[in-house]
Amino acid sequence: MVTIPRLVIAAPASGSGKTTVATGLMAAFAERGLAVSPHKVGPDYIDPGYHSLATGRAGRNLDAYMCGPELVAPLFAHGARGCDLAIVEGVMGLYDGASGRGELASTAHVAKLLQAPVVLVVDASSQSRSVAALVHGFASWDPEVRISGVILNKVGSDRHELLLREALDESGVPVMGVLRRAEQVATPSRHLGLVPVAERRGDALAAVAAMAAQVRSGCDLDALMALARSAPRTPAASGAWDPVEAVRQAGGGRDADGEGGPRRGRPVVAVAGGPAFTFSYAEHSELLAAAGADVVTFDPLRDETLPEGTRGLVIGGGFPEVYAPELSANEPLRKAVADLAGAGAPLAAECAGLLYLSRSLDGLPMCGVLDADGRMSKRLTLGYREAVALTDSPLAAVGTRLRGHEFHRTVLEPGAGASPAWGMHLPERRVEGFVQQGVHASYLHTHWASAPGVARRFVDRVRV
C-alpha cells in the first residue's frame, strides 16, 4: 500500500458548487506543478471532462453501485498512481446514494472506502448563523465520515463572511475557503447537465481558468494540502486495479503488452469519440487494449470512413440528438457502419450509440442497423439498474448479471428487438435493447471494470 494525499469535495445538496470548487482546486494545484489525479463519485460522464481539462489526466469515476465497493479503492489507486494529490468530487448531497439502498454509492460511502478527509462546500447565499447548525448536523451524522473543513460558496459581502465565520467558530470545523459569487465560473447546462468540454473547449478552458483563479484567491491551498496529506495509507489491500491482470483473471487477454499503433495480430477496435459521443469510461479502452485489441478513436461528425482495418466497433453515450443533422449528413460513415454490422462484426452500442444505429433520430436518417426510431422526449430517464443478459451477444452470455445506469431524454420505438439485450429488474421489470448478428445495442451504460470478461469476450469475437 502507498499513501496518496487525497480530498473528497462534498456538499449538502446538488447545486452547492462542488464542480466549481473541485475543478478549481484541481487546476490550482496543477498550476503549482503537482500531478493531480481527478475522480468523480458516481456514473457522471460530464464533470470528469472538466477535471481532465484542469489536470491533463483522464477523469475517472468511482461508482460503488456499478463496480461494487470492493473495487473503489483499487480503481482509485490505479488512477492516482504516481500522483502527488488526488481530488474526488462527490455526487448530489453527501449522504445521497442509490435509491432505496442506504449509503451505497453515496459520496459518504466512497469517502469511507477511501478513508479520505471530506471538505464540505456550502452554498451560504441565503443563511448566516444557520450555517453552523447545518455543518454540525452533517459532521455528526456519521462518525466514520471525517468532515475536516468547510468552503463557503456564494458569499455576498465581507459582512456576510464575518457572520458565517463567527457562527462556524462554534462548530469545530475550520473554514478553509470563502468564495464570492462569480458569473465567470458558470458553465452552461442543458437537458442532461453541463455542456461537455468537447463541445466548447475554448470556453471551457476559460471557465476552468476562472475557477482556478477564484479558488486560488479564496481558499487556503496550503491548509487543504496539509489536510490531504493527513489521509492514511490508501486502503487497497489487493493493490491498484490493473486492466491486464483483470482480463487475465477473467480468462483471456493476448498480446496485451505495449502501446502505439496497430500491430500484427492485434485487431483494430474503433471507438466513437468527438463532440457527439463524449460518454466513456477510461477503463473501457484500457480493458480492450489489455484483451489484445488496438483501440483507435474516430469522430462520426467528421470522419467519413472507419479507421483502417476496423474489425469491431464501440459507440458509447453522448448527445446524438444535438448533432443529429450532422450525423445524418455524414452518409459515407453511416453506410460504413451499416456495412460493418451487416458483415457480422461485433458492435457494442450504449445509449447514444443505440440511437446512432437506429433507423432515424427525430426524423433524420441514422445508420439503419436497427429497425427502430428515436426521438426526443420531455421525460428524463435516470437511475441505476440491475440487468440480466437475455440473449447471447459479443458482450455477454445469456444469464450474465450486470449493474448499470440509464441517463437520457430520448425514447426509442420499439424499445427492444426480437432478441432483447437485457431484462431489467430496477425500477420495474422490462426487456430492453437489441441483439442481432454481432450487434449489442442498449440504453444501459455499464462499467466494464466490474466485469472485465465483457472486454475479453468482445475482443475474442473480433478475432474470429
N, C-alpha and C positions, 0 to 999 in steps of 0.2 A: 504494500500500500504506500501511497505517496500523499503528501499534503498539497492540496490545491487551494490557495486562497479563494474564497467564494462568498457571494452575497445573493440572497433572494430578495427581489424587489416586489413587494406585495401591496395590496390596498384593501380598504374595507369593502369596496364595490367597484364595478366597472365604471369607466369614465373619470376615475380619480387622477389619472395622469401617469400610470405605470409605464406605458410605452415611451412617453416623453422622457421620464426620469431614467429608465433602464437604458434606452438608446443613447441619451445624453451622457450617462456615466460611461458606457462602453467607449464612446467616441473620445471623451475627455481623458480617460485613462490610456487609450491607444495613442493619443497625441503626446502623452508623456513617454512614449517609446515602449510601453508594455504590450506583450502579446495577450490579448483579451479573448477569452472563449465565450461566445454568446449562446444562450439557451432560452427556450420558451417552454413554459409548462402548458401541456395540453396539445390539441391537434392543430392549432393555428398555423397556417402557412404564410400569412402576410407579414406579421411582425418580424419573423426571422429574416426577411428580405432587408428590412431597415437595420437590423442587427448586423447583418453581413456587410452592409454599406459602411457602418460605423467602425467595424473591426478588421475588415479584409479577410474574414474567415467565414466558413459556412455556418449559418444559423442552424441550430439543432433543437429538436423537440424532445421533451421529457414527458411521456404520457404513461402514467401508471395504470390506466384502464386498458389501452390498446396493447401496450408492451408488457404489462404486469409489473408490480412493484419491484420484483427481483431484478429487473433489467435497468431500472432508473439509474442507480449508481454506476454500473458498468458502462452504460451509454454516455453518462456524464463524463466519466474518466476517459473514454475514447475520444470524445470531442475536445476535452480540455488538456489532452496530453501535450506536454511541452509548453504550456501557457503559464503566464505569471499571475493571472487572475481570471476567474470565471464569474460572470454575472447572469443570473437566472431571472427572467421576467415571469411573474406569475400570471394567473388567468382569473378573470372575474374577481369576486371577493376572496379574501384569504382562505376562508373555510368552505367555499363553494366547490363541491366535487360533482362526480357523476350522479345524476338524478336518482334518488332513492337508494344510494349506495354509501351513505355516510360520508366519511372523509376521502374516500377513494378518488384519486386523480386530482384532488384539490391542491392548491399551492401549499397549504399547510402540510399535507401528506408528503409532497415532494421535498419540502424543506426538512422534514423529519428524516426522510430516507437519506438525504444528503448531509444531515447534521450541520446544516448551514444557518448562520445568523440571518434574521429577516429584518429588512428595513421597510417600514410601513409608510406608504405615500398617502397623505390625507388631503382631500380637497377641502380646504379651510375657507372657501369663499363665503359661506353663509353661517359661520359659527365663530365663537371666541372661546369662552371658558368650557363650553361643552366638549371641546376637542379633548380635554383631559379624561373625561368620562369615556369617550369613545376609545381612546388609546388604551386606557386601563382595562376596559372590557375585552378588547382584542388580545391584549398581552396576558390576561389572566384566564382566558377561556380554556386554553390547553397548555399546561405547564411544560409539555415537551416541545412546544414551538417557541423558539428563542427570538422574541421581538426585541431587538437591540438598539433600534434607532428609529427616528421619525423624520421624514422630509415633508414639510408643509408646502402644498401647492396652491396656486391661485390666491396668494395673499394680496390684499388690496392696498396696504399702506404701511408705513413704519409703525403707526399707532396700532394697527391690526396685528402686526407681527409681535409687538410688545405684549399685547393681551394674550396672544396664543402662547408665547414663551413662558409668561408668568403662570398660566394655567398648567402647562406641561411640566413645570418645575416640580409640581406635586405628584406627578405620575411616576417618576423614577426612570422614564425612558428619554434618553437625550435627543435633542433636536440636532440633526446632522445636516440640515439644509432648509432654506426658505426660498421658494421660487415665486416671483411675481407673475401676474397674468401677462402672457406674451402671445400675440397673434401669430408672430412669425414662425413659431414652432408647430403651428397647426398643420395637420396633414389631411387632405381631402378624403372623404368617405363616400361610399355608395351602397348598393344593396347587400353586399356581403362583408362590409367593413372598410378598412383603409384601402386606398388605391395602391396596388403593388408597385414596388420600386421599378420593376421592368417597364412600366408604362409611363413613368415620369422621372427618369433617372436624374436629369438636371435639377429639377425642382426638389427631388428627394435628397440630393446631395446638399442643397442649400438648407433644407429643413433639418437634416442631421447636424449640419454645422451650427445652426441656430440652437438646437437642443444642447449641443456640447458647450456652447458659449454660456447658455443660461445655467446649466448645471455647474460649470466651472466657476461662475461668479457667485452662485447661490449656495453651493454645497461645500462642506469641509472634506475635500478629497483625501487628505491625509488621515483623518479620523475614520473615513469609510474604508480606506485600505487597511488600516490597523484592525478594524473590525473583521474584514475579510480574512486577515491572517490569523485571527483568533480561532478560526474553524479547526476542528481536529482532523486527524488523518482521514482521507477520503474513504468512506465506508463501502468499498467494493471488495469483499473478501475473495472473490474469484478473479480480481484484476479487471482491467479495462476490457470492454467488449471488443472483439476483433472479427471483422467480416469473414476472413479466410477460415478462422477456426470455427465460426458459426456455421459456415457452409459445410466444412468438413464433418462437424458433428451431425449435420442434417443428412449426411450420407452422400456428399458429392463434392464438386469443385475440382476443376482441372486447369492446368496452365494458369494458375492464379497469381503467379509472381510477375513483377514488373509492371511498368506503365508505359504509356505512349500510344502510338498509332496502331492500326490493325496489324496483327501478327499471324503468321501461318498457324492454322489450327484453332484460332480464336474467332468465332463467328461475330459478325457485327450486329449489335442490337442498337437500333436507333431510338432515341428518347426525345420526345417533343419538348421544346422549350419556347423561348420568346415571350412576348407580352401576353399572348392568349393562353399560354399553358405554364403558369408560374407555380402551380401547387405540386411540390415534390419534396420528399424527404431525402437528405443526402445519403442516408444508409442504403436506399434502394439501388443507386448506381454502384455503390461500393460492393454490395452483395452480388450484383450482376457480374461485376469485374472479378470478384472472388470466385464465382462459379465458372469462370472461364470465358466470359464474353468481352469483346471490345465495345465499350459504350461510347456512342457518338451522338451528340446533341444536334438537332436541326430545328429550324423555325418555320412552322407551317404558314406563317404570314408572308414569308419572303422566299423560302426555298421551293423551287418548282420540281425538284427531284428528291428522293430519299438519299441518304448517304450511300456512297458506293459500297456494294456488297451487302446491303441490309438483308438480314435473314429473320429478324424478329423486330417487333415494334412495341414500344411502351408509350402510351399517351395518358398523362396524368390529368390533374384538375386544373382549373383556371377560369377564364372568362370568355368562352367562345361566343356567348350571347352579345358581348360588347363588340366583338370583332367578326361577327357573322358575315357581313358584306365582304370583308377582305378574305376571310377563309373560303367563302363561296367562290370568289373571283379567281382564286388560285386553282383553276381546273386541272392543270397538269399534275399537281401534287395529289389532289383528290383522286384522280384516276390511278396514280401510282399506289396509293394506299389501298384502293379497292382491288387493284390487280394483285397486290401482295396478299391481301386477305383471301382473294379467290384462289390463289395458289396453295392455300392451306398453311401459310406461315403463321407462327404464333404471334398474336396481337393481344396485349393487355391494355385495357382502357378503363379509366376511372373518371366518373362524373363528366368533366369537360370532354374527355376522350370519348365517352359514351355518346355524347351529343354530336361530336365531330364525325363519328362513324354512322350516325343515323341518316335517314333519307333526307331530312330537312330540319332546319332550325329557324323558327319564326318565318317560315315560308321560303327560305333561301336554301338552295341545294347544298347538301353536305356530301360525304363520301358515298352514301348509299349502300354501305355494307350491311346495315340493319334495316329491316322493314319496320321502321318506327319514325315518328316525327316529334321534334322537340319544340317547346315554346316557353316563353317567359310566363311566370305566374306571380300573383300577389302574395302567395303563401310561402313563407320560409320553412324549409325542411331542415331541421338541425337537431343533432343529438348522437349519442353513442348507440351502437347497435351490436347485437350478438347474432352471428350468422353461421349457417352450415352450408357447405357446398352441396348442391343438389345434382350437379352434372359434372362428369369428369372433364377436366379442361387443362390447358397448359399451365395453369396456376395451382390447381388443387385437385386432389382425388375426391370422389364422392364421399361425403361424411366428414371432410375436413372442417374443423370449427375455428373460426377467427372472430376477433372483436374488431370493429371498425367504427367509422364516423361518417355521417351524412351532413352535407352543408351546401344547399342550393336553393335557388328561387326559380327553377325551371321544372317542367313536367314533360315526361316522355310518354307518348301513347303509341302502342301499348307499353306498359312498364316492364314486361317480361316476355321472353320469347317462348317457343315451344319447348326449349330446353333451358330453363332458368338457371342463372348463375348461383343465386343464394336463396335460402329460406331464412327469413328474418325472425328473430324471437323477441326483439325490443324495438319500439314500444308495443307493437302488436305483431301477430303472426301474419306473414305475407310472403309471396315469392317475388323475386326481383332480378333483373339483369338478363343477359343473353350469353349463351354458349353455342357457337356454330363453327364447324370446321376447327380452325385454330384460334378463333376469337373468343376472348373472355371480356365482356363489357358490362359495367355496373356503375351505379351511383356511389357504391360503397368505397370510401377511402380506407386503405389498410396500411399498417406499418410493418414492413417485411422483417424488421429486426425481431419481431415476436414470433415469426415463422420463416426462418431463412430457407427452409425447404421449398418455399414458393419460388425464390430466385433460382435455386438449384434445378427445380423441375422445369422452369421456363427455359433456362439455357440448355438443358438436356433436350428439350423438344426442339429448340432452334437447331441443334446439331444434327437432328435426324434428317 
